[in-house]
Every structure is written in structure tokens, then in C-alpha cells.
Amino acid sequence: MFVSKIKRLLTAVVGFVLLFSVGGASADYVLNLRQGVTPISHDAYDLHMFVFKICVSIAVVVFGAMFISILKHRKSKGAVPAQFHESTTVEIIWTVVPFLILIAMAIPATKALVVAEKPGQPDLEIKVTGYQWKWGYEYLGENVSFISALSTPTAQIYNKQPKGPNYLLEVDHPLVVPVHKRVRMMITAGDVIHSWWVPDLGMKKDAIPGYINEMWFNIEKEGTYRGQCAELCGKDHGFMPIVVIAKNEADYRKWLAEQKSKKAADSASADRDWSMDELKMRGKKVFASNCAACHQASGMGVPGVFPALKGSSVATGPKIAHINTVLHGRPGTAMSAFAKQLNDIDLAAVITYERNAWGNNTGDLVQPSEIKAAR
């Protein structure tokens, strides 16, 4: 009985080793590391598989020796343990062999790290700023910037609708980059520590207030790649996704031109007077993307944590005080400064909405020109 159990165990171990020794099988295995779409991610995957095979080989040798020793030299067969004390040869072997194994793993690991951190001339530079709980992207030298926030419907989050295939991994404004171009990312934060992570790109960098971390990638395949903030950054940490869309050069240039046109249109619109209905309609969308996480869609906030806006002294008090609070935030609280996050139209719209929603019928209308003056 004992021998048969040992044989079955050895058969299972051998099958496990064979499963991961075949390249195609290991690549398709659902629990394996992603191969990714950048040279860095390929290096990480190859290094992972190389070290994994070494670990499996060591396990097979060590546990194989243990099982054979248990089977062949068990007491029931009359085995008598050898009596010896110290062995210079054995000590040299178990010192030299692990040292050589570590060197064999360290050389490719060092090469991969050097490549990942090697500076070079970028084709595109993007500044990334983490906020609670969204990402700001600025295409340096292109005059294009925007905020990327979670777009999963709240009905899915509160289990009022079936969850979609990309639940909590979809945004309103994805990051768009060209394929086969070296993209340099300069990553920082505007409040607390965040971490920008997209598994398919093979890179993760912390976003730290007052400090800029740098990373780069070169995407080899068109497609949509999703990630998340990988640093616990507050109560809505799990609602801070990242979506990167890689396009060919022509489609990327077309998208970039559209963003510039949109920004020019917004800049022109900021100089005109907006109606109450226009501001409230736009403000409701801005509030849902930027404010509802704390103050709730109902404006009731979270008792004891985030204040309500419904009937609050801020949303129903002096208009200029409300504008300054939204622009500059409140130090020592979770209220962020939105001056650098939103443009004049969006700020005017969301403040107008807050002052005229949930029964806050102040009748006040905030124009983009007032935001511009308050800056």
C-alpha cells in the first residue's frame, strides 16, 4: 500500500513537471505570467519561465532523492543508517552548486533590469498624475491633456445590473499611444501615493506626490490593455482603473488631431455665457466622474467620513467660497484641489450643478469666466 502511494505521488509530480516543461502548454496556462506586448514584458516572461524551470528541477531532484531514500532505505527493509560526521566534499558541493545557480539566475535578471531602466530618446512623452481616484494624462509638447476616470455604471457596482465583461476596468477617457514607438511616462501624484500598473506592458511605477518616477514602453501590437492602481490609496482604490489603447501611427495621429480640436472648441466655448440647463447637464456628468465617489450621487455623502452637499453651507452659501473650495480644496481633508484637474467649463458646470441639485435651489449660475477670474 505504501509503495503504491509513493508511485502515484511520483507519477503526479512527473506529470506536473511535464505540463510546465512544454512551452505551448505553459504559455496557455491560465495561472501563468502574461507574455505581454512589449520587449520588457517579454524579457520578464522569459526570465520568469527560466527561473521557474530551475525551481521545478531543484524540487524534482530534492524530493526525488527524499522519496527514493524513504522507499529504498526504510526501516522495514532493515536499512541501517550510515554513521559519519562532517564531509568536506558534501559541504563544498552544497555551497558551490547553489552559488552557481544564483549566478545563472542573476545574469539574465540583471540584463532585464538594465534594459527596463535604460534611458533613451523617446518618441512620445506623457506626464501621468494620480488623483483620488482617477488618472490625469498630459501629452507633453502636444497641448493635449485629460482626466481618465472609472466609467463602470454605479448600478453594476451596487448589484442592480449584471456586471459587464470589463467590470471596474473601463474608463471614460483611455490613454492612447502609437505602436512601435518609445513612450516615456513621467509619473507623479497630486494627493497620496498611487501606482500605475498595466500587466501587459510589463511595468509598474509608484506615483508619489512631489516626486517624478520614470518608465518607458514600446507596444508591439495594436489593442486595448487594462490595468489598475496597484497601491492602496484610499477607500475607492479598487475603482481606479487604467486603459491603454495602442493604435497604428495614422489612427493615433487622427485621434490626436481630434483631441486638439476638442480642446480648441472648449477653449472657445469658455468665453461665452452658458445657460443653466447646459451647465447642469454637463455638471451632472462631471460630478459623477469626479465627485460622486465621496459625496455620493445623491449628494448625501458618507456620514462621519465625507460631508453631504445636499443642504450644506458650501453648496448653498456664498458662491465665491464654493468656487474657492473646489478650486483649491481643503488642506487636511480628503477634499482635493480641482484647479489642475478640470478645465474652466467643467468646473463652472459642476459647481452650478451642486448649487442647484438635490433641493439646493440657489438659482446661482457659475460661468467659466468666473472660474478663470478666480484662478
C-alpha positions as CSV (number, residue, x, y, z in Angstrom):
1,M,0.0,0.0,0.0
2,F,2.8,2.4,1.0
3,V,4.7,1.7,-2.2
4,S,1.7,2.2,-4.4
5,K,1.0,5.6,-2.8
6,I,4.6,6.6,-3.4
7,K,4.4,5.6,-7.0
8,R,1.2,7.5,-7.6
9,L,2.8,10.6,-5.9
10,L,5.8,10.3,-8.2
11,T,3.6,10.0,-11.2
12,A,1.7,13.2,-10.3
13,V,5.0,15.1,-9.8
14,V,6.3,13.9,-13.2
15,G,3.0,14.9,-14.9
16,F,3.2,18.3,-13.2
17,V,6.8,18.8,-14.4
18,L,5.9,17.8,-18.0
19,L,3.0,20.2,-18.1
20,F,5.2,23.1,-17.4
21,S,8.2,21.9,-19.4
22,V,6.2,22.2,-22.7
23,G,6.4,25.8,-24.0
24,G,2.9,26.0,-25.5
25,A,1.2,24.4,-22.5
26,S,2.9,26.8,-20.0
27,A,2.2,29.8,-22.2
28,D,-1.6,29.0,-22.4
29,Y,-1.9,28.0,-18.7
30,V,-4.4,30.4,-17.2
31,L,-2.4,31.0,-14.0
32,N,0.9,31.7,-15.7
33,L,2.5,35.1,-16.1
34,R,1.3,37.1,-19.1
35,Q,3.7,37.3,-22.0
36,G,2.7,40.9,-22.7
37,V,3.1,43.1,-25.7
38,T,6.4,45.0,-25.0
39,P,10.0,44.0,-25.1
40,I,10.2,44.5,-21.4
41,S,7.3,42.2,-20.7
42,H,8.8,39.5,-23.0
43,D,12.0,39.7,-21.0
44,A,10.1,39.4,-17.7
45,Y,8.2,36.4,-19.0
46,D,11.3,34.6,-20.3
47,L,13.1,35.3,-17.0
48,H,10.1,34.0,-15.1
49,M,10.0,30.8,-17.1
50,F,13.8,30.3,-16.8
51,V,13.8,30.6,-13.0
52,F,10.6,28.6,-12.7
53,K,12.1,25.7,-14.6
54,I,15.2,25.8,-12.4
55,C,13.0,25.8,-9.3
56,V,11.0,22.8,-10.6
57,S,14.2,20.9,-11.4
58,I,15.6,21.5,-7.9
59,A,12.3,20.4,-6.5
60,V,12.3,17.2,-8.6
61,V,15.9,16.4,-7.6
62,V,15.5,17.1,-3.9
63,F,12.1,15.5,-3.4
64,G,13.0,12.6,-5.7
65,A,16.1,11.9,-3.6
66,M,13.9,12.1,-0.5
67,F,11.2,9.7,-1.8
68,I,13.8,7.2,-3.1
69,S,15.6,7.3,0.2
70,I,12.3,6.8,2.1
71,L,11.4,3.9,-0.3
72,K,14.7,2.1,-0.6
73,H,16.1,2.7,2.9
74,R,13.1,2.4,5.1
75,K,13.3,0.5,8.5
76,S,11.0,-2.3,7.3
77,K,13.7,-3.3,4.8
78,G,16.3,-3.5,7.5
79,A,18.2,-0.4,6.4
80,V,20.9,0.8,8.8
81,P,21.7,4.5,8.7
82,A,25.3,5.4,7.9
83,Q,27.3,6.8,10.7
84,F,29.5,9.7,9.7
85,H,30.4,13.2,11.0
86,E,31.2,16.1,8.6
87,S,32.1,15.8,4.9
88,T,34.2,18.4,3.3
89,T,33.2,17.2,-0.2
90,V,29.5,17.5,0.6
91,E,29.9,20.9,2.2
92,I,31.8,22.2,-0.9
93,I,29.1,20.8,-3.2
94,W,26.1,22.3,-1.3
95,T,27.9,25.7,-1.3
96,V,29.2,25.8,-4.8
97,V,26.1,24.4,-6.6
98,P,23.6,27.0,-5.1
99,F,26.1,29.7,-5.8
100,L,26.3,28.7,-9.5
101,I,22.5,28.5,-9.7
102,L,22.2,32.0,-8.2
103,I,24.7,33.4,-10.7
104,A,22.9,31.7,-13.6
105,M,19.7,33.4,-12.5
106,A,21.3,36.8,-11.7
107,I,22.9,37.4,-15.1
108,P,19.7,37.4,-17.2
109,A,17.8,39.2,-14.3
110,T,20.4,42.0,-14.3
111,K,20.2,42.3,-18.1
112,A,16.5,42.7,-17.9
113,L,16.6,45.3,-15.2
114,V,19.2,47.3,-17.1
115,V,17.0,47.3,-20.3
116,A,14.0,48.3,-18.2
117,E,15.7,51.3,-16.6
118,K,17.9,52.3,-19.6
119,P,17.1,55.9,-20.7
120,G,16.8,56.7,-24.3
121,Q,15.3,59.2,-26.8
122,P,11.5,59.0,-26.6
123,D,9.1,59.3,-29.5
124,L,6.4,60.5,-27.1
125,E,6.4,61.9,-23.6
126,I,3.4,61.7,-21.3
127,K,3.0,63.1,-17.7
128,V,0.8,60.9,-15.5
129,T,-0.7,62.3,-12.3
130,G,-2.6,60.1,-9.9
131,Y,-5.5,61.6,-8.0
132,Q,-8.1,60.1,-5.7
133,W,-9.4,58.2,-7.6
134,K,-8.6,58.8,-11.3
135,W,-5.6,59.5,-13.6
136,G,-4.5,62.7,-15.3
137,Y,-2.6,62.5,-18.6
138,E,-0.7,65.3,-20.3
139,Y,0.9,64.8,-23.7
140,L,4.0,67.0,-23.4
141,G,4.5,69.2,-26.4
142,E,1.1,68.4,-27.9
143,N,-1.1,70.6,-25.8
144,V,-3.4,67.6,-25.0
145,S,-4.5,66.7,-21.5
146,F,-7.4,65.0,-19.9
147,I,-8.7,63.1,-16.8
148,S,-9.4,59.4,-17.0
149,A,-11.9,58.1,-14.6
150,L,-13.9,54.9,-14.0
151,S,-16.9,54.6,-16.3
152,T,-18.5,51.4,-14.9
153,P,-22.1,52.2,-14.1
154,T,-22.9,52.5,-10.4
155,A,-25.8,50.2,-11.0
156,Q,-23.3,47.4,-11.7
157,I,-21.2,48.3,-8.6
158,Y,-24.3,48.0,-6.3
159,N,-25.5,44.8,-8.0
160,K,-28.6,46.4,-9.6
161,Q,-27.4,45.4,-13.0
162,P,-25.4,42.4,-14.3
163,K,-21.7,43.1,-14.3
164,G,-20.1,43.7,-17.7
165,P,-17.1,41.8,-19.1
166,N,-14.7,44.7,-18.1
167,Y,-16.2,45.4,-14.7
168,L,-14.2,48.1,-12.9
169,L,-11.7,48.1,-15.8
170,E,-13.3,50.6,-18.1
171,V,-12.7,54.4,-18.2
172,D,-14.3,57.4,-19.9
173,H,-11.0,58.6,-21.5
174,P,-8.4,56.0,-22.2
175,L,-4.7,56.7,-22.7
176,V,-4.0,56.4,-26.5
177,V,-0.5,55.7,-27.8
178,P,1.1,54.6,-31.1
179,V,2.5,51.2,-31.6
180,H,6.3,50.7,-32.3
181,K,7.1,54.0,-30.6
182,R,9.2,54.5,-27.5
183,V,6.8,56.1,-25.0
184,R,8.3,57.8,-21.9
185,M,6.0,58.1,-18.9
186,M,6.7,60.6,-16.1
187,I,4.6,59.6,-13.1
188,T,3.6,61.6,-10.1
189,A,0.6,62.2,-7.8
190,G,-1.5,65.1,-6.6
191,D,-2.5,63.8,-3.2
192,V,-1.4,60.4,-1.9
193,I,0.8,57.6,-3.2
194,H,-0.7,55.7,-6.2
195,S,0.9,53.1,-8.6
196,W,0.4,52.9,-12.3
197,W,0.3,49.3,-13.4
198,V,-0.7,47.6,-16.7
199,P,0.3,43.9,-16.7
200,D,0.5,43.5,-20.5
201,L,3.1,46.3,-20.6
202,G,5.3,44.6,-18.1
203,M,5.9,47.7,-16.0
204,K,4.6,49.3,-12.7
205,K,5.7,52.6,-11.2
206,D,4.7,54.3,-8.0
207,A,3.1,57.8,-8.3
208,I,4.4,59.8,-5.3
209,P,3.4,63.4,-4.5
210,G,6.3,65.9,-5.2
211,Y,8.4,63.2,-6.9
212,I,8.6,62.0,-10.5
213,N,9.2,58.4,-11.4
214,E,10.1,57.5,-15.0
215,M,9.3,54.4,-17.0
216,W,9.0,53.6,-20.7
217,F,7.4,51.1,-23.0
218,N,7.2,50.2,-26.7
219,I,4.0,48.4,-27.6
220,E,4.4,46.0,-30.4
221,K,0.7,45.1,-31.1
222,E,-2.4,47.1,-31.5
223,G,-5.1,46.6,-29.0
224,T,-6.6,47.6,-25.6
225,Y,-4.7,46.9,-22.4
226,R,-6.1,47.3,-19.0
227,G,-4.6,47.8,-15.5
228,Q,-5.3,49.3,-12.1
229,C,-3.8,51.4,-9.4
230,A,-1.5,48.9,-7.5
231,E,-1.1,51.0,-4.3
232,L,-3.7,51.1,-1.5
233,C,-4.7,54.8,-1.9
234,G,-7.9,55.2,-0.1
235,K,-11.5,53.9,0.1
236,D,-12.0,53.8,-3.7
237,H,-8.6,52.3,-4.5
238,G,-10.4,49.5,-6.4
239,F,-12.2,52.0,-8.6
240,M,-9.1,53.5,-10.2
241,P,-8.6,51.5,-13.5
242,I,-6.2,52.2,-16.4
243,V,-7.0,51.6,-20.0
244,V,-4.3,51.9,-22.7
245,I,-5.3,51.8,-26.4
246,A,-2.4,51.2,-28.9
247,K,-3.2,52.4,-32.4
248,N,-1.2,52.4,-35.6
249,E,0.5,55.7,-36.5
250,A,-2.2,57.0,-38.8
251,D,-5.1,56.3,-36.4
252,Y,-3.1,57.8,-33.5
253,R,-2.4,61.0,-35.4
254,K,-6.1,61.2,-36.2
255,W,-7.1,60.7,-32.6
256,L,-4.5,63.4,-31.5
257,A,-5.9,65.9,-34.0
258,E,-9.5,65.2,-32.7
259,Q,-8.3,65.9,-29.1
260,K,-6.7,69.2,-30.2
261,S,-9.8,70.2,-32.0
262,K,-11.9,69.4,-29.0
263,K,-9.6,71.4,-26.6
264,A,-9.7,74.3,-29.0
265,A,-13.5,74.2,-29.1
266,D,-13.7,74.0,-25.3
267,S,-11.3,77.0,-25.1
268,A,-13.6,79.0,-27.4
269,S,-16.7,77.9,-25.5
270,A,-15.2,79.1,-22.2
271,D,-15.5,82.7,-23.4
272,R,-19.3,82.6,-24.0
273,D,-22.1,82.6,-21.5
274,W,-23.7,79.2,-20.8
275,S,-27.3,78.6,-19.9
276,M,-28.4,77.0,-16.6
277,D,-29.6,73.8,-18.4
278,E,-26.3,73.5,-20.3
279,L,-24.2,73.8,-17.2
280,K,-26.4,71.5,-15.1
281,M,-26.4,68.8,-17.8
282,R,-22.6,68.9,-18.1
283,G,-22.1,69.3,-14.4
284,K,-24.0,66.2,-13.6
285,K,-21.6,64.1,-15.8
286,V,-18.6,65.9,-14.2
287,F,-19.9,65.2,-10.7
288,A,-20.5,61.5,-11.5
289,S,-16.9,61.1,-12.7
290,N,-15.1,63.2,-10.1
291,C,-17.2,63.8,-7.0
292,A,-19.8,61.0,-6.5
293,A,-17.2,58.6,-5.1
294,C,-17.1,60.7,-1.9
295,H,-20.3,62.8,-1.9
296,Q,-22.4,60.1,-3.5
297,A,-24.7,60.6,-6.5
298,S,-27.5,61.6,-4.1
299,G,-25.3,64.4,-2.6
300,M,-25.7,62.8,0.8
301,G,-22.1,62.0,1.3
302,V,-20.9,59.3,3.7
303,P,-21.8,60.1,7.4
304,G,-18.8,60.7,9.5
305,V,-16.4,60.3,6.5
306,F,-17.4,62.6,3.6
307,P,-19.8,65.6,4.1
308,A,-23.1,65.9,2.4
309,L,-23.5,68.5,-0.3
310,K,-27.3,68.5,-0.1
311,G,-28.2,71.4,2.1
312,S,-24.6,72.1,3.0
313,S,-23.2,75.5,3.9
314,V,-20.8,75.2,1.0
315,A,-23.3,74.4,-1.8
316,T,-25.9,76.8,-0.5
317,G,-23.6,79.5,0.9
318,P,-21.6,82.3,-0.9
319,K,-20.8,81.4,-4.4
320,I,-17.2,82.6,-4.3
321,A,-16.5,80.4,-1.3
322,H,-17.8,77.4,-3.1
323,I,-15.6,78.2,-6.1
324,N,-12.5,78.5,-4.0
325,T,-13.2,75.3,-2.2
326,V,-13.5,73.3,-5.4
327,L,-10.5,75.1,-7.0
328,H,-8.1,74.8,-4.1
329,G,-9.5,72.0,-1.9
330,R,-9.3,71.9,1.8
331,P,-5.9,71.1,3.4
332,G,-6.0,68.3,5.9
333,T,-9.1,66.7,4.4
334,A,-9.8,64.4,1.5
335,M,-11.2,67.3,-0.5
336,S,-8.8,67.6,-3.4
337,A,-7.9,70.7,-5.4
338,F,-9.5,70.5,-8.8
339,A,-7.8,73.6,-10.3
340,K,-5.4,71.4,-12.2
341,Q,-7.7,68.5,-12.9
342,L,-10.7,70.2,-14.6
343,N,-11.0,73.0,-17.2
344,D,-13.0,76.2,-16.6
345,I,-16.1,74.9,-18.3
346,D,-16.2,71.6,-16.3
347,L,-15.6,73.5,-13.0
348,A,-18.3,76.0,-13.7
349,A,-20.7,73.2,-14.7
350,V,-20.1,71.1,-11.6
351,I,-20.4,74.0,-9.2
352,T,-23.6,75.1,-10.9
353,Y,-24.9,71.6,-10.6
354,E,-24.1,71.3,-6.9
355,R,-25.8,74.6,-6.2
356,N,-28.9,73.5,-8.0
357,A,-29.3,69.8,-7.4
358,W,-30.9,67.7,-4.6
359,G,-33.0,70.6,-3.5
360,N,-30.2,73.1,-3.4
361,N,-32.2,75.6,-5.4
362,T,-30.0,78.6,-5.1
363,G,-30.6,79.7,-8.6
364,D,-26.9,80.6,-8.9
365,L,-25.2,80.1,-12.2
366,V,-21.4,80.0,-12.4
367,Q,-19.9,81.0,-15.8
368,P,-16.5,79.7,-17.0
369,S,-15.3,83.3,-17.0
370,E,-15.8,83.4,-13.2
371,I,-13.7,80.3,-12.8
372,K,-11.0,81.9,-14.9
373,A,-11.0,85.0,-12.8
374,A,-10.9,83.0,-9.5
375,R,-7.8,81.1,-10.6
